[in-house]
Amino acid sequence: MDSKKIVVKNTGKYGKGKHDLKGVFAVKKIKKGELVTEFDGDIYHWDEDERWTDYLYNHTIQFEEKRWRDSKGVAVFLNHSCEPNCGIKNLFQVVAMRDIEIGEEIFWDYEMTERHPYWRMKCKCGNKNCRKIIGNYDNMPEDVRKKYKGYISKWLLDKKPKKKIKK
């Protein structure tokens, strides 16, 4: 389910792959709490699924210790930001954390869902609070967790922290 208030278009930044050069943008104003898109595709199990690819590793959303979900829609084109305007509800829904204006790119913080110990990326968001390296939820600073309250995937909130990523 993708909102009719968004479109995918080229950003001209964020990487080299066909998905990495694109982003999701608001074409109409989006209100705080409004559903923007969701991960509604196939489910993959880390140990049991032979379909894993680099694409899946980098464009699916984690929702259990060893399970991820893909999207049938535009969710795979959402880029990361250390100052996101969207967060996660009900494991798979991407919702607005604040009002989003026409023309704004839609972002979420990938650490809101991820707990795989080896996944990480260099952040290129350019925000003043950029964390430089993005990895799993355990890497997220406590003050950021508090700021994101209500927008972090529920499955992570009951887990004991693992080792943080070294920057």
N, CA and C atoms as an extended XYZ file, in Angstrom:
501
Properties=species:S:1:pos:R:3:atomname:S:1:resname:S:1:resid:I:1 pbc="F F F"
N         0.838       -1.181        0.000 N   MET     1
C         0.000        0.000        0.000 CA  MET     1
C         0.879        1.240        0.000 C   MET     1
N         0.867        1.973       -1.078 N   ASP     2
C         1.607        3.220       -1.190 CA  ASP     2
C         0.626        4.384       -1.222 C   ASP     2
N         0.963        5.433       -0.513 N   SER     3
C         0.141        6.642       -0.525 CA  SER     3
C         0.123        7.234       -1.932 C   SER     3
N        -0.973        7.845       -2.287 N   LYS     4
C        -1.075        8.541       -3.572 CA  LYS     4
C        -0.407        9.914       -3.492 C   LYS     4
N         0.153       10.236       -2.335 N   LYS     5
C         0.797       11.534       -2.120 CA  LYS     5
C         2.309       11.481       -2.320 C   LYS     5
N         2.805       10.359       -2.853 N   ILE     6
C         4.251       10.203       -3.035 CA  ILE     6
C         4.584        9.713       -4.440 C   ILE     6
N         5.815       10.001       -4.875 N   VAL     7
C         6.325        9.492       -6.147 CA  VAL     7
C         7.790        9.123       -5.962 C   VAL     7
N         8.265        8.241       -6.832 N   VAL     8
C         9.675        7.878       -6.869 CA  VAL     8
C        10.316        8.708       -7.973 C   VAL     8
N        11.452        9.319       -7.650 N   LYS     9
C        12.198       10.024       -8.688 CA  LYS     9
C        13.688        9.989       -8.372 C   LYS     9
N        14.482       10.375       -9.335 N   ASN    10
C        15.930       10.339       -9.208 CA  ASN    10
C        16.399       11.403       -8.223 C   ASN    10
N        17.326       11.018       -7.358 N   THR    11
C        17.903       11.966       -6.410 CA  THR    11
C        19.256       12.480       -6.894 C   THR    11
N        19.925       11.696       -7.748 N   GLY    12
C        21.250       12.064       -8.208 CA  GLY    12
C        22.334       11.821       -7.174 C   GLY    12
N        22.001       11.126       -6.102 N   LYS    13
C        22.992       10.822       -5.062 CA  LYS    13
C        22.666        9.495       -4.401 C   LYS    13
N        23.405        9.126       -3.354 N   TYR    14
C        23.182        7.940       -2.526 CA  TYR    14
C        23.670        6.624       -3.082 C   TYR    14
N        24.419        6.558       -4.176 N   GLY    15
C        24.949        5.270       -4.576 CA  GLY    15
C        25.033        5.080       -6.071 C   GLY    15
N        25.177        3.822       -6.493 N   LYS    16
C        25.415        3.522       -7.900 CA  LYS    16
C        24.375        2.589       -8.504 C   LYS    16
N        23.637        1.852       -7.693 N   GLY    17
C        22.671        0.892       -8.212 CA  GLY    17
C        21.389        1.554       -8.675 C   GLY    17
N        20.552        0.804       -9.413 N   LYS    18
C        19.333        1.393       -9.960 CA  LYS    18
C        18.372        1.855       -8.861 C   LYS    18
N        18.365        1.192       -7.716 N   HIS    19
C        17.511        1.630       -6.611 CA  HIS    19
C        18.165        2.747       -5.805 C   HIS    19
N        19.483        2.746       -5.763 N   ASP    20
C        20.201        3.682       -4.908 CA  ASP    20
C        20.145        5.120       -5.391 C   ASP    20
N        19.912        5.357       -6.667 N   LEU    21
C        19.870        6.714       -7.190 CA  LEU    21
C        18.493        7.340       -7.073 C   LEU    21
N        17.549        6.592       -6.601 N   LYS    22
C        16.172        7.076       -6.512 CA  LYS    22
C        15.782        7.350       -5.065 C   LYS    22
N        14.719        8.101       -4.906 N   GLY    23
C        14.161        8.386       -3.598 CA  GLY    23
C        12.657        8.565       -3.731 C   GLY    23
N        11.993        8.702       -2.603 N   VAL    24
C        10.539        8.891       -2.575 CA  VAL    24
C        10.277       10.326       -2.116 C   VAL    24
N         9.406       11.025       -2.832 N   PHE    25
C         9.134       12.429       -2.563 CA  PHE    25
C         7.633       12.680       -2.421 C   PHE    25
N         7.300       13.651       -1.599 N   ALA    26
C         5.902       14.037       -1.394 CA  ALA    26
C         5.437       14.923       -2.553 C   ALA    26
N         4.294       14.579       -3.141 N   VAL    27
C         3.688       15.426       -4.178 CA  VAL    27
C         2.477       16.162       -3.626 C   VAL    27
N         2.058       15.764       -2.431 N   LYS    28
C         1.004       16.455       -1.681 CA  LYS    28
C         1.444       16.469       -0.227 C   LYS    28
N         0.921       17.375        0.558 N   LYS    29
C         1.283       17.454        1.967 CA  LYS    29
C         0.849       16.174        2.681 C   LYS    29
N         1.726       15.682        3.544 N   ILE    30
C         1.450       14.470        4.319 CA  ILE    30
C         1.407       14.873        5.788 C   ILE    30
N         0.363       14.488        6.477 N   LYS    31
C         0.189       14.851        7.887 CA  LYS    31
C         0.898       13.854        8.809 C   LYS    31
N         1.312       14.344        9.965 N   LYS    32
C         1.926       13.496       10.984 CA  LYS    32
C         1.011       12.307       11.280 C   LYS    32
N         1.591       11.108       11.345 N   GLY    33
C         0.835        9.894       11.634 CA  GLY    33
C         0.254        9.207       10.412 C   GLY    33
N         0.313        9.858        9.263 N   GLU    34
C        -0.268        9.305        8.040 CA  GLU    34
C         0.627        8.196        7.468 C   GLU    34
N        -0.012        7.132        6.975 N   LEU    35
C         0.707        6.037        6.331 CA  LEU    35
C         1.274        6.523        5.002 C   LEU    35
N         2.575        6.304        4.800 N   VAL    36
C         3.240        6.714        3.569 CA  VAL    36
C         3.388        5.522        2.625 C   VAL    36
N         3.884        4.415        3.145 N   THR    37
C         4.064        3.191        2.366 CA  THR    37
C         4.267        2.044        3.353 C   THR    37
N         4.400        0.835        2.844 N   GLU    38
C         4.679       -0.284        3.733 CA  GLU    38
C         5.447       -1.381        3.019 C   GLU    38
N         6.091       -2.183        3.809 N   PHE    39
C         6.774       -3.364        3.313 CA  PHE    39
C         5.735       -4.483        3.317 C   PHE    39
N         5.285       -4.868        2.131 N   ASP    40
C         4.151       -5.776        1.982 CA  ASP    40
C         4.455       -6.937        1.039 C   ASP    40
N         5.739       -7.209        0.841 N   GLY    41
C         6.132       -8.245       -0.109 CA  GLY    41
C         6.515       -9.558        0.532 C   GLY    41
N         7.347      -10.294       -0.184 N   ASP    42
C         7.787      -11.611        0.267 CA  ASP    42
C         8.559      -11.534        1.577 C   ASP    42
N         8.503      -12.630        2.329 N   ILE    43
C         9.230      -12.758        3.592 CA  ILE    43
C        10.396      -13.715        3.372 C   ILE    43
N        11.547      -13.362        3.964 N   TYR    44
C        12.775      -14.134        3.795 CA  TYR    44
C        13.336      -14.510        5.154 C   TYR    44
N        13.843      -15.742        5.252 N   HIS    45
C        14.479      -16.215        6.481 CA  HIS    45
C        15.977      -16.333        6.212 C   HIS    45
N        16.786      -15.757        7.090 N   TRP    46
C        18.234      -15.683        6.884 CA  TRP    46
C        18.882      -17.057        6.699 C   TRP    46
N        18.533      -18.015        7.523 N   ASP    47
C        19.182      -19.329        7.482 CA  ASP    47
C        18.562      -20.306        6.488 C   ASP    47
N        17.334      -20.073        6.116 N   GLU    48
C        16.606      -21.080        5.345 CA  GLU    48
C        16.323      -20.698        3.906 C   GLU    48
N        16.513      -19.447        3.533 N   ASP    49
C        16.110      -18.984        2.211 CA  ASP    49
C        17.306      -18.866        1.284 C   ASP    49
N        17.227      -19.515        0.142 N   GLU    50
C        18.316      -19.478       -0.831 CA  GLU    50
C        18.201      -18.300       -1.786 C   GLU    50
N        17.174      -17.495       -1.650 N   ARG    51
C        16.955      -16.375       -2.567 CA  ARG    51
C        17.729      -15.119       -2.186 C   ARG    51
N        18.501      -15.129       -1.092 N   TRP    52
C        19.205      -13.930       -0.640 CA  TRP    52
C        20.134      -13.385       -1.713 C   TRP    52
N        20.067      -12.073       -1.904 N   THR    53
C        20.943      -11.364       -2.831 CA  THR    53
C        21.414      -10.088       -2.136 C   THR    53
N        22.373       -9.397       -2.734 N   ASP    54
C        22.796       -8.100       -2.190 CA  ASP    54
C        21.619       -7.128       -2.158 C   ASP    54
N        20.793       -7.181       -3.196 N   TYR    55
C        19.611       -6.317       -3.234 CA  TYR    55
C        18.729       -6.563       -2.005 C   TYR    55
N        18.389       -7.801       -1.715 N   LEU    56
C        17.536       -8.112       -0.565 CA  LEU    56
C        18.218       -7.721        0.740 C   LEU    56
N        19.488       -7.966        0.835 N   TYR    57
C        20.252       -7.643        2.034 CA  TYR    57
C        20.158       -6.153        2.361 C   TYR    57
N        20.052       -5.323        1.323 N   ASN    58
C        20.062       -3.876        1.515 CA  ASN    58
C        18.712       -3.183        1.342 C   ASN    58
N        17.665       -3.883        0.911 N   HIS    59
C        16.400       -3.217        0.631 CA  HIS    59
C        15.181       -3.857        1.296 C   HIS    59
N        15.395       -4.763        2.214 N   THR    60
C        14.282       -5.355        2.948 CA  THR    60
C        14.279       -4.817        4.371 C   THR    60
N        13.191       -5.045        5.075 N   ILE    61
C        13.055       -4.557        6.450 CA  ILE    61
C        13.048       -5.761        7.397 C   ILE    61
N        13.854       -5.690        8.425 N   GLN    62
C        13.923       -6.787        9.389 CA  GLN    62
C        12.765       -6.665       10.385 C   GLN    62
N        12.136       -7.823       10.719 N   PHE    63
C        11.017       -7.780       11.656 CA  PHE    63
C        11.072       -8.872       12.730 C   PHE    63
N        12.039       -9.760       12.635 N   GLU    64
C        12.324      -10.769       13.658 CA  GLU    64
C        13.827      -11.031       13.604 C   GLU    64
N        14.314      -11.836       14.527 N   GLU    65
C        15.752      -12.067       14.611 CA  GLU    65
C        16.371      -12.498       13.283 C   GLU    65
N        15.716      -13.368       12.535 N   LYS    66
C        16.287      -13.848       11.278 CA  LYS    66
C        15.304      -13.755       10.118 C   LYS    66
N        14.374      -12.780       10.192 N   ARG    67
C        13.374      -12.653        9.134 CA  ARG    67
C        13.278      -11.212        8.647 C   ARG    67
N        13.148      -11.080        7.312 N   TRP    68
C        13.045       -9.783        6.660 CA  TRP    68
C        11.871       -9.816        5.691 C   TRP    68
N        11.377       -8.622        5.338 N   ARG    69
C        10.277       -8.534        4.381 CA  ARG    69
C        10.606       -7.510        3.304 C   ARG    69
N        10.246       -7.841        2.096 N   ASP    70
C        10.434       -6.981        0.930 CA  ASP    70
C         9.185       -6.111        0.737 C   ASP    70
N         9.193       -5.293       -0.272 N   SER    71
C         8.031       -4.460       -0.594 CA  SER    71
C         7.607       -4.704       -2.038 C   SER    71
N         6.307       -4.685       -2.257 N   LYS    72
C         5.766       -4.754       -3.619 CA  LYS    72
C         5.719       -3.369       -4.242 C   LYS    72
N         5.917       -2.340       -3.409 N   GLY    73
C         5.774       -0.965       -3.879 CA  GLY    73
C         7.048       -0.150       -3.763 C   GLY    73
N         6.888        1.101       -3.351 N   VAL    74
C         7.991        2.056       -3.370 CA  VAL    74
C         8.847        2.049       -2.111 C   VAL    74
N         8.508        1.268       -1.111 N   ALA    75
C         9.265        1.286        0.145 CA  ALA    75
C        10.745        0.997       -0.064 C   ALA    75
N        11.087        0.199       -1.067 N   VAL    76
C        12.488       -0.125       -1.329 CA  VAL    76
C        13.291        1.089       -1.806 C   VAL    76
N        12.617        2.154       -2.198 N   PHE    77
C        13.289        3.358       -2.670 CA  PHE    77
C        13.482        4.404       -1.566 C   PHE    77
N        13.008        4.113       -0.359 N   LEU    78
C        13.171        5.062        0.746 CA  LEU    78
C        14.624        5.111        1.177 C   LEU    78
N        15.136        6.309        1.328 N   ASN    79
C        16.518        6.489        1.757 CA  ASN    79
C        16.580        6.738        3.254 C   ASN    79
N        17.773        6.533        3.785 N   HIS    80
C        18.040        6.742        5.204 CA  HIS    80
C        18.366        8.206        5.477 C   HIS    80
N        18.015        8.656        6.681 N   SER    81
C        18.477        9.934        7.204 CA  SER    81
C        18.621        9.809        8.712 C   SER    81
N        19.611       10.493        9.257 N   CYS    82
C        19.771       10.560       10.712 CA  CYS    82
C        18.803       11.585       11.309 C   CYS    82
N        18.062       12.302       10.450 N   GLU    83
C        16.991       13.218       10.857 CA  GLU    83
C        15.762       12.880       10.014 C   GLU    83
N        15.165       11.703       10.229 N   PRO    84
C        14.081       11.254        9.356 CA  PRO    84
C        12.772       12.002        9.596 C   PRO    84
N        11.922       11.966        8.568 N   ASN    85
C        10.576       12.511        8.717 CA  ASN    85
C         9.547       11.392        8.842 C   ASN    85
N         9.996       10.136        8.763 N   CYS    86
C         9.107        8.987        8.910 CA  CYS    86
C         9.711        7.961        9.858 C   CYS    86
N         8.845        7.097       10.373 N   GLY    87
C         9.257        6.026       11.257 CA  GLY    87
C         8.426        4.784       10.984 C   GLY    87
N         8.595        3.781       11.827 N   ILE    88
C         7.974        2.475       11.620 CA  ILE    88
C         6.860        2.233       12.635 C   ILE    88
N         5.727        1.738       12.158 N   LYS    89
C         4.604        1.314       12.990 CA  LYS    89
C         4.187       -0.082       12.537 C   LYS    89
N         3.702       -0.885       13.491 N   ASN    90
C         3.145       -2.210       13.162 CA  ASN    90
C         4.078       -3.061       12.301 C   ASN    90
N         5.352       -3.022       12.603 N   LEU    91
C         6.419       -3.791       11.952 CA  LEU    91
C         6.719       -3.378       10.515 C   LEU    91
N         5.719       -3.087        9.698 N   PHE    92
C         5.947       -2.910        8.270 CA  PHE    92
C         5.510       -1.561        7.709 C   PHE    92
N         4.810       -0.754        8.478 N   GLN    93
C         4.281        0.509        7.965 CA  GLN    93
C         5.264        1.656        8.177 C   GLN    93
N         5.428        2.460        7.144 N   VAL    94
C         6.235        3.675        7.227 CA  VAL    94
C         5.257        4.836        7.346 C   VAL    94
N         5.314        5.542        8.473 N   VAL    95
C         4.368        6.629        8.746 CA  VAL    95
C         5.122        7.931        9.011 C   VAL    95
N         4.447        9.039        8.753 N   ALA    96
C         5.050       10.356        8.958 CA  ALA    96
C         5.202       10.647       10.451 C   ALA    96
N         6.411       11.045       10.850 N   MET    97
C         6.690       11.429       12.239 CA  MET    97
C         6.343       12.900       12.474 C   MET    97
N         6.182       13.631       11.401 N   ARG    98
C         5.816       15.044       11.438 CA  ARG    98
C         5.149       15.377       10.114 C   ARG    98
N         4.582       16.559        9.986 N   ASP    99
C         4.025       16.966        8.701 CA  ASP    99
C         5.155       17.042        7.675 C   ASP    99
N         4.869       16.592        6.460 N   ILE   100
C         5.857       16.587        5.378 CA  ILE   100
C         5.310       17.463        4.258 C   ILE   100
N         6.125       18.388        3.807 N   GLU   101
C         5.717       19.348        2.783 CA  GLU   101
C         5.906       18.796        1.370 C   GLU   101
N         5.193       19.372        0.421 N   ILE   102
C         5.330       19.017       -0.992 CA  ILE   102
C         6.786       19.218       -1.409 C   ILE   102
N         7.332       18.224       -2.109 N   GLY   103
C         8.702       18.299       -2.604 CA  GLY   103
C         9.738       17.701       -1.672 C   GLY   103
N         9.374       17.467       -0.413 N   GLU   104
C        10.325       16.876        0.539 CA  GLU   104
C        10.569       15.407        0.223 C   GLU   104
N        11.816       14.988        0.386 N   GLU   105
C        12.109       13.570        0.257 CA  GLU   105
C        11.684       12.863        1.539 C   GLU   105
N        11.170       11.661        1.387 N   ILE   106
C        10.729       10.839        2.513 CA  ILE   106
C        11.925       10.010        2.979 C   ILE   106
N        12.227       10.103        4.279 N   PHE   107
C        13.341        9.360        4.865 CA  PHE   107
C        12.881        8.607        6.097 C   PHE   107
N        13.548        7.512        6.408 N   TRP   108
C        13.435        6.857        7.705 CA  TRP   108
C        14.839        6.456        8.123 C   TRP   108
N        15.003        6.153        9.377 N   ASP   109
C        16.305        5.773        9.918 CA  ASP   109
C        16.378        4.258        9.890 C   ASP   109
N        17.302        3.701        9.118 N   TYR   110
C        17.383        2.250        8.953 CA  TYR   110
C        17.622        1.517       10.262 C   TYR   110
N        18.188        2.191       11.255 N   GLU   111
C        18.409        1.533       12.548 CA  GLU   111
C        17.109        1.338       13.329 C   GLU   111
N        15.989        1.862       12.831 N   MET   112
C        14.683        1.681       13.475 CA  MET   112
C        14.172        0.246       13.368 C   MET   112
N        14.788       -0.559       12.492 N   THR   113
C        14.313       -1.931       12.289 CA  THR   113
C        15.416       -2.972       12.296 C   THR   113
N        16.605       -2.580       12.002 N   GLU   114
C        17.675       -3.533       11.714 CA  GLU   114
C        18.390       -4.010       12.973 C   GLU   114
N        18.676       -5.327       13.016 N   ARG   115
C        19.453       -5.877       14.119 CA  ARG   115
C        20.493       -6.878       13.641 C   ARG   115
N        20.636       -7.034       12.342 N   HIS   116
C        21.651       -7.945       11.827 CA  HIS   116
C        23.022       -7.410       12.242 C   HIS   116
N        23.858       -8.247       12.864 N   PRO   117
C        25.110       -7.750       13.441 CA  PRO   117
C        26.146       -7.267       12.424 C   PRO   117
N        26.049       -7.661       11.171 N   TYR   118
C        27.086       -7.322       10.202 CA  TYR   118
C        26.687       -6.238        9.213 C   TYR   118
N        25.392       -5.931        9.107 N   TRP   119
C        24.976       -4.926        8.125 CA  TRP   119
C        25.375       -3.540        8.602 C   TRP   119
N        25.988       -2.778        7.707 N   ARG   120
C        26.290       -1.381        7.999 CA  ARG   120
C        26.535       -0.629        6.704 C   ARG   120
N        26.418        0.678        6.789 N   MET   121
C        26.667        1.534        5.630 CA  MET   121
C        27.218        2.870        6.105 C   MET   121
N        27.937        3.541        5.215 N   LYS   122
C        28.374        4.899        5.494 CA  LYS   122
C        27.188        5.818        5.226 C   LYS   122
N        26.893        6.673        6.189 N   CYS   123
C        25.765        7.575        6.015 CA  CYS   123
C        26.201        8.795        5.218 C   CYS   123
N        25.348        9.211        4.286 N   LYS   124
C        25.618       10.381        3.455 CA  LYS   124
C        24.491       11.408        3.583 C   LYS   124
N        23.763       11.360        4.702 N   CYS   125
C        22.599       12.243        4.829 CA  CYS   125
C        22.988       13.715        4.948 C   CYS   125
N        24.160       13.994        5.508 N   GLY   126
C        24.623       15.365        5.598 CA  GLY   126
C        23.986       16.208        6.688 C   GLY   126
N        23.156       15.612        7.531 N   ASN   127
C        22.536       16.362        8.620 CA  ASN   127
C        23.560       16.673        9.701 C   ASN   127
N        23.309       17.720       10.464 N   LYS   128
C        24.266       18.113       11.517 CA  LYS   128
C        24.425       17.020       12.571 C   LYS   128
N        23.422       16.175       12.762 N   ASN   129
C        23.483       15.092       13.741 CA  ASN   129
C        23.803       13.739       13.095 C   ASN   129
N        24.405       13.757       11.925 N   CYS   130
C        24.721       12.513       11.213 CA  CYS   130
C        25.620       11.624       12.071 C   CYS   130
N        25.268       10.326       12.136 N   ARG   131
C        26.030        9.371       12.940 CA  ARG   131
C        27.166        8.723       12.146 C   ARG   131
N        27.321        9.049       10.882 N   LYS   132
C        28.412        8.621        9.983 CA  LYS   132
C        28.353        7.151        9.572 C   LYS   132
N        28.146        6.238       10.500 N   ILE   133
C        28.002        4.813       10.191 CA  ILE   133
C        26.644        4.359       10.711 C   ILE   133
N        25.873        3.728        9.828 N   ILE   134
C        24.551        3.219       10.195 CA  ILE   134
C        24.642        1.703       10.192 C   ILE   134
N        24.082        1.101       11.216 N   GLY   135
C        24.118       -0.354       11.320 CA  GLY   135
C        22.833       -0.861       11.915 C   GLY   135
N        22.951       -1.486       13.053 N   ASN   136
C        21.743       -2.043       13.656 CA  ASN   136
C        21.264       -1.185       14.820 C   ASN   136
N        20.107       -1.523       15.326 N   TYR   137
C        19.454       -0.776       16.399 CA  TYR   137
C        20.344       -0.600       17.624 C   TYR   137
N        21.156       -1.590       17.921 N   ASP   138
C        22.043       -1.506       19.084 CA  ASP   138
C        23.038       -0.353       18.964 C   ASP   138
N        23.286        0.094       17.755 N   ASN   139
C        24.200        1.197       17.499 CA  ASN   139
C        23.560        2.568       17.751 C   ASN   139
N        22.231        2.610       17.823 N   MET   140
C        21.512        3.875       17.956 CA  MET   140
C        21.705        4.472       19.352 C   MET   140
N        22.162        5.725       19.432 N   PRO   141
C        22.334        6.358       20.741 CA  PRO   141
C        21.011        6.460       21.515 C   PRO   141
N        21.108        6.414       22.812 N   GLU   142
C        19.925        6.439       23.680 CA  GLU   142
C        19.067        7.691       23.460 C   GLU   142
N        19.688        8.856       23.257 N   ASP   143
C        18.904       10.079       23.050 CA  ASP   143
C        18.119       10.022       21.739 C   ASP   143
N        18.653        9.353       20.739 N   VAL   144
C        17.947        9.189       19.468 CA  VAL   144
C        16.777        8.228       19.660 C   VAL   144
N        16.988        7.156       20.421 N   ARG   145
C        15.889        6.218       20.712 CA  ARG   145
C        14.722        6.938       21.384 C   ARG   145
N        15.041        7.820       22.302 N   LYS   146
C        13.982        8.576       22.996 CA  LYS   146
C        13.245        9.490       22.026 C   LYS   146
N        13.992       10.139       21.136 N   LYS   147
C        13.393       11.034       20.145 CA  LYS   147
C        12.456       10.272       19.204 C   LYS   147
N        12.804        9.030       18.891 N   TYR   148
C        12.021        8.206       17.970 CA  TYR   148
C        10.909        7.413       18.664 C   TYR   148
N        10.680        7.625       19.932 N   LYS   149
C         9.701        6.829       20.681 CA  LYS   149
C         8.380        6.730       19.905 C   LYS   149
N         7.919        5.495       19.766 N   GLY   150
C         6.680        5.234       19.027 CA  GLY   150
C         6.895        4.967       17.547 C   GLY   150
N         8.127        5.131       17.069 N   TYR   151
C         8.434        4.947       15.646 CA  TYR   151
C         9.557        3.953       15.415 C   TYR   151
N         9.872        3.144       16.392 N   ILE   152
C        10.881        2.089       16.252 CA  ILE   152
C        10.142        0.764       16.208 C   ILE   152
N        10.570       -0.118       15.322 N   SER   153
C         9.911       -1.408       15.178 CA  SER   153
C         9.802       -2.107       16.532 C   SER   153
N         8.593       -2.495       16.887 N   LYS   154
C         8.300       -3.063       18.199 CA  LYS   154
C         9.157       -4.280       18.527 C   LYS   154
N         9.515       -5.062       17.551 N   TRP   155
C        10.263       -6.290       17.832 CA  TRP   155
C        11.617       -5.990       18.455 C   TRP   155
N        12.174       -4.809       18.236 N   LEU   156
C        13.482       -4.447       18.790 CA  LEU   156
C        13.423       -3.989       20.240 C   LEU   156
N        12.308       -3.455       20.652 N   LEU   157
C        12.225       -2.806       21.957 CA  LEU   157
C        12.369       -3.764       23.132 C   LEU   157
N        12.070       -5.028       22.934 N   ASP   158
C        12.166       -6.009       24.015 CA  ASP   158
C        13.499       -6.755       24.029 C   ASP   158
N        14.380       -6.443       23.094 N   LYS   159
C        15.655       -7.146       22.978 CA  LYS   159
C        16.726       -6.499       23.848 C   LYS   159
N        17.609       -7.327       24.380 N   LYS   160
C        18.772       -6.808       25.097 CA  LYS   160
C        19.771       -6.310       24.065 C   LYS   160
N        20.428       -5.185       24.315 N   PRO   161
C        21.396       -4.663       23.336 CA  PRO   161
C        22.561       -5.624       23.109 C   PRO   161
N        22.994       -5.663       21.857 N   LYS   162
C        24.193       -6.403       21.488 CA  LYS   162
C        25.346       -5.404       21.422 C   LYS   162
N        26.445       -5.830       20.909 N   LYS   163
C        27.629       -4.988       20.803 CA  LYS   163
C        27.417       -3.873       19.761 C   LYS   163
N        27.835       -2.646       20.103 N   LYS   164
C        27.727       -1.535       19.184 CA  LYS   164
C        28.779       -1.639       18.076 C   LYS   164
N        28.483       -1.019       16.938 N   ILE   165
C        29.393       -0.966       15.810 CA  ILE   165
C        30.476        0.058       16.130 C   ILE   165
N        31.713       -0.290       15.827 N   LYS   166
C        32.809        0.666       16.008 CA  LYS   166
C        32.831        1.595       14.822 C   LYS   166
N        32.991        2.885       15.095 N   LYS   167
C        33.006        3.867       13.999 CA  LYS   167
C        34.399        4.129       13.532 C   LYS   167
